[in-house]
Amino acid sequence: MSVDRTLDHPWLKQVEATLFVQQYPRSTTDEELKAMLEAVERLVFSLQSPYAWIVDLGGVLAAPASQRRLFSEHEDRTKQHDRKFNAGSALLSRSAITTGIITAVFWLSKPSYPTKVFSDLREAEGWARAQLKDRGVDIGLEPKLTLQELLLGSSNRPRGG
Protein backbone atom coordinates (compact mmCIF):
# COMPACT_ATOMS: atom_id res chain seq x y z
CA MET A 1 0.00 0.00 0.00
CA SER A 2 1.50 3.32 -1.06
CA VAL A 3 1.31 6.22 1.32
CA ASP A 4 2.11 9.62 -0.12
CA ARG A 5 3.63 12.02 2.37
CA THR A 6 3.46 15.75 2.00
CA LEU A 7 7.07 16.73 1.55
CA ASP A 8 7.10 20.40 2.29
CA HIS A 9 10.48 21.20 0.81
CA PRO A 10 11.66 21.17 -2.83
CA TRP A 11 14.86 19.30 -1.98
CA LEU A 12 12.87 16.25 -0.80
CA LYS A 13 11.24 13.59 -2.96
CA GLN A 14 9.27 10.44 -2.17
CA VAL A 15 10.21 7.42 -4.31
CA GLU A 16 8.11 4.82 -2.47
CA ALA A 17 6.00 4.87 0.68
CA THR A 18 9.13 4.39 2.79
CA LEU A 19 11.94 5.51 0.46
CA PHE A 20 12.88 9.17 0.14
CA VAL A 21 15.47 11.34 -1.60
CA GLN A 22 17.29 14.39 -0.25
CA GLN A 23 19.03 16.53 -2.84
CA TYR A 24 21.32 19.44 -2.04
CA PRO A 25 21.90 22.41 -4.35
CA ARG A 26 25.39 23.60 -5.26
CA SER A 27 25.15 26.39 -2.74
CA THR A 28 22.66 27.46 -0.13
CA THR A 29 22.27 29.75 2.81
CA ASP A 30 22.21 28.59 6.42
CA GLU A 31 18.54 29.58 6.56
CA GLU A 32 17.61 27.50 3.48
CA LEU A 33 19.49 24.49 4.83
CA LYS A 34 17.86 24.86 8.24
CA ALA A 35 14.40 24.94 6.58
CA MET A 36 15.17 21.71 4.71
CA LEU A 37 16.45 19.96 7.83
CA GLU A 38 13.31 21.02 9.70
CA ALA A 39 11.19 19.53 6.88
CA VAL A 40 13.17 16.26 7.15
CA GLU A 41 12.57 16.20 10.89
CA ARG A 42 8.81 16.76 10.48
CA LEU A 43 8.76 13.87 8.00
CA VAL A 44 10.82 11.35 9.95
CA PHE A 45 9.08 12.02 13.25
CA SER A 46 5.77 11.26 11.47
CA LEU A 47 7.09 7.83 10.38
CA GLN A 48 6.62 4.96 12.81
CA SER A 49 7.97 2.16 10.61
CA PRO A 50 11.29 1.63 8.80
CA TYR A 51 12.26 4.13 6.11
CA ALA A 52 15.37 4.75 4.03
CA TRP A 53 17.01 7.65 2.25
CA ILE A 54 19.02 8.27 -0.89
CA VAL A 55 20.98 11.42 -0.15
CA ASP A 56 22.45 13.24 -3.15
CA LEU A 57 25.43 15.05 -1.66
CA GLY A 58 26.19 17.06 -4.79
CA GLY A 59 25.84 20.41 -3.08
CA VAL A 60 27.51 19.51 0.20
CA LEU A 61 30.89 20.27 -1.36
CA ALA A 62 30.39 23.99 -0.78
CA ALA A 63 29.03 23.66 2.77
CA PRO A 64 30.80 26.02 5.17
CA ALA A 65 31.49 25.10 8.79
CA SER A 66 28.19 26.66 9.92
CA GLN A 67 26.25 24.29 7.65
CA ARG A 68 28.28 21.25 8.66
CA ARG A 69 27.35 22.16 12.24
CA LEU A 70 23.64 22.35 11.23
CA PHE A 71 23.93 18.81 9.78
CA SER A 72 25.56 17.55 12.96
CA GLU A 73 22.91 19.14 15.19
CA HIS A 74 20.18 17.64 12.99
CA GLU A 75 21.73 14.19 13.39
CA ASP A 76 21.75 14.67 17.17
CA ARG A 77 18.04 15.65 17.22
CA THR A 78 16.94 12.66 15.12
CA LYS A 79 19.35 10.05 16.55
CA GLN A 80 16.90 8.22 18.83
CA HIS A 81 14.15 8.05 16.21
CA ASP A 82 16.58 7.08 13.45
CA ARG A 83 18.09 4.34 15.62
CA LYS A 84 14.65 2.73 15.75
CA PHE A 85 13.28 3.41 12.24
CA ASN A 86 15.99 4.49 9.76
CA ALA A 87 16.91 1.38 7.77
CA GLY A 88 19.76 3.25 6.11
CA SER A 89 20.95 6.22 4.10
CA ALA A 90 22.61 5.65 0.75
CA LEU A 91 24.92 8.62 0.24
CA LEU A 92 25.41 9.59 -3.39
CA SER A 93 28.78 11.32 -3.76
CA ARG A 94 30.55 12.17 -6.97
CA SER A 95 33.79 13.46 -5.44
CA ALA A 96 36.36 12.46 -2.87
CA ILE A 97 36.09 15.94 -1.34
CA THR A 98 32.36 15.52 -0.70
CA THR A 99 33.00 12.10 0.80
CA GLY A 100 35.60 13.70 3.08
CA ILE A 101 33.15 16.38 4.23
CA ILE A 102 30.55 13.74 5.11
CA THR A 103 33.19 11.78 7.02
CA ALA A 104 33.94 14.93 9.03
CA VAL A 105 30.24 15.51 9.80
CA PHE A 106 29.81 11.90 10.92
CA TRP A 107 32.96 12.20 13.03
CA LEU A 108 31.24 15.01 14.95
CA SER A 109 27.99 13.07 15.24
CA LYS A 110 28.06 9.38 14.30
CA PRO A 111 24.82 8.24 12.62
CA SER A 112 22.66 5.78 14.51
CA TYR A 113 21.70 4.03 11.24
CA PRO A 114 23.57 2.25 8.44
CA THR A 115 25.20 4.43 5.78
CA LYS A 116 27.10 3.63 2.64
CA VAL A 117 28.63 5.97 0.05
CA PHE A 118 27.95 5.37 -3.65
CA SER A 119 28.93 7.10 -6.88
CA ASP A 120 26.12 5.39 -8.85
CA LEU A 121 22.44 6.28 -8.28
CA ARG A 122 21.06 2.83 -9.19
CA GLU A 123 23.48 1.11 -6.80
CA ALA A 124 22.53 3.57 -4.04
CA GLU A 125 18.82 2.97 -4.57
CA GLY A 126 19.30 -0.81 -4.74
CA TRP A 127 21.18 -0.74 -1.42
CA ALA A 128 18.47 1.40 0.23
CA ARG A 129 15.77 -0.99 -0.99
CA ALA A 130 17.75 -3.98 0.34
CA GLN A 131 18.14 -2.24 3.72
CA LEU A 132 14.37 -1.81 3.89
CA LYS A 133 13.80 -5.45 2.95
CA ASP A 134 16.17 -6.50 5.74
CA ARG A 135 13.93 -4.54 8.13
CA GLY A 136 10.77 -6.30 6.86
CA VAL A 137 9.63 -3.65 4.36
CA ASP A 138 9.52 -5.17 0.87
CA ILE A 139 9.11 -2.45 -1.77
CA GLY A 140 10.98 -4.49 -4.35
CA LEU A 141 14.70 -4.51 -5.03
CA GLU A 142 14.71 -3.09 -8.57
CA PRO A 143 15.83 0.56 -8.67
CA LYS A 144 13.38 2.95 -10.36
CA LEU A 145 15.11 6.33 -10.21
CA THR A 146 17.13 7.67 -13.10
CA LEU A 147 19.74 10.39 -12.93
CA GLN A 148 17.62 12.37 -15.40
CA GLU A 149 14.63 12.22 -13.01
CA LEU A 150 16.81 13.32 -10.16
CA LEU A 151 18.21 16.25 -12.15
CA LEU A 152 14.81 17.28 -13.52
CA GLY A 153 13.40 17.23 -10.00
CA SER A 154 16.11 19.66 -8.97
CA SER A 155 15.40 22.30 -11.60
CA ASN A 156 12.97 24.24 -9.39
CA ARG A 157 15.05 24.06 -6.24
CA PRO A 158 16.11 27.30 -4.57
CA ARG A 159 19.70 28.26 -5.17
CA GLY A 160 21.54 30.13 -2.49
CA GLY A 161 24.46 32.29 -3.18
C-alpha positions in Angstrom: 0.0 0.0 0.0 1.5 3.3 -1.1 1.3 6.2 1.3 2.1 9.6 -0.1 3.6 12.0 2.4 3.5 15.7 2.0 7.1 16.7 1.6 7.1 20.4 2.3 10.5 21.2 0.8 11.7 21.2 -2.8 14.9 19.3 -2.0 12.9 16.2 -0.8 11.2 13.6 -3.0 9.3 10.4 -2.2 10.2 7.4 -4.3 8.1 4.8 -2.5 6.0 4.9 0.7 9.1 4.4 2.8 11.9 5.5 0.5 12.9 9.2 0.1 15.5 11.3 -1.6 17.3 14.4 -0.2 19.0 16.5 -2.8 21.3 19.4 -2.0 21.9 22.4 -4.3 25.4 23.6 -5.3 25.2 26.4 -2.7 22.7 27.5 -0.1 22.3 29.8 2.8 22.2 28.6 6.4 18.5 29.6 6.6 17.6 27.5 3.5 19.5 24.5 4.8 17.9 24.9 8.2 14.4 24.9 6.6 15.2 21.7 4.7 16.5 20.0 7.8 13.3 21.0 9.7 11.2 19.5 6.9 13.2 16.3 7.1 12.6 16.2 10.9 8.8 16.8 10.5 8.8 13.9 8.0 10.8 11.4 9.9 9.1 12.0 13.2 5.8 11.3 11.5 7.1 7.8 10.4 6.6 5.0 12.8 8.0 2.2 10.6 11.3 1.6 8.8 12.3 4.1 6.1 15.4 4.7 4.0 17.0 7.6 2.2 19.0 8.3 -0.9 21.0 11.4 -0.1 22.5 13.2 -3.1 25.4 15.1 -1.7 26.2 17.1 -4.8 25.8 20.4 -3.1 27.5 19.5 0.2 30.9 20.3 -1.4 30.4 24.0 -0.8 29.0 23.7 2.8 30.8 26.0 5.2 31.5 25.1 8.8 28.2 26.7 9.9 26.2 24.3 7.6 28.3 21.3 8.7 27.3 22.2 12.2 23.6 22.3 11.2 23.9 18.8 9.8 25.6 17.6 13.0 22.9 19.1 15.2 20.2 17.6 13.0 21.7 14.2 13.4 21.7 14.7 17.2 18.0 15.6 17.2 16.9 12.7 15.1 19.3 10.1 16.5 16.9 8.2 18.8 14.1 8.0 16.2 16.6 7.1 13.5 18.1 4.3 15.6 14.7 2.7 15.8 13.3 3.4 12.2 16.0 4.5 9.8 16.9 1.4 7.8 19.8 3.3 6.1 20.9 6.2 4.1 22.6 5.6 0.7 24.9 8.6 0.2 25.4 9.6 -3.4 28.8 11.3 -3.8 30.5 12.2 -7.0 33.8 13.5 -5.4 36.4 12.5 -2.9 36.1 15.9 -1.3 32.4 15.5 -0.7 33.0 12.1 0.8 35.6 13.7 3.1 33.2 16.4 4.2 30.6 13.7 5.1 33.2 11.8 7.0 33.9 14.9 9.0 30.2 15.5 9.8 29.8 11.9 10.9 33.0 12.2 13.0 31.2 15.0 15.0 28.0 13.1 15.2 28.1 9.4 14.3 24.8 8.2 12.6 22.7 5.8 14.5 21.7 4.0 11.2 23.6 2.3 8.4 25.2 4.4 5.8 27.1 3.6 2.6 28.6 6.0 0.0 27.9 5.4 -3.7 28.9 7.1 -6.9 26.1 5.4 -8.8 22.4 6.3 -8.3 21.1 2.8 -9.2 23.5 1.1 -6.8 22.5 3.6 -4.0 18.8 3.0 -4.6 19.3 -0.8 -4.7 21.2 -0.7 -1.4 18.5 1.4 0.2 15.8 -1.0 -1.0 17.7 -4.0 0.3 18.1 -2.2 3.7 14.4 -1.8 3.9 13.8 -5.4 2.9 16.2 -6.5 5.7 13.9 -4.5 8.1 10.8 -6.3 6.9 9.6 -3.7 4.4 9.5 -5.2 0.9 9.1 -2.5 -1.8 11.0 -4.5 -4.4 14.7 -4.5 -5.0 14.7 -3.1 -8.6 15.8 0.6 -8.7 13.4 2.9 -10.4 15.1 6.3 -10.2 17.1 7.7 -13.1 19.7 10.4 -12.9 17.6 12.4 -15.4 14.6 12.2 -13.0 16.8 13.3 -10.2 18.2 16.2 -12.2 14.8 17.3 -13.5 13.4 17.2 -10.0 16.1 19.7 -9.0 15.4 22.3 -11.6 13.0 24.2 -9.4 15.0 24.1 -6.2 16.1 27.3 -4.6 19.7 28.3 -5.2 21.5 30.1 -2.5 24.5 32.3 -3.2 
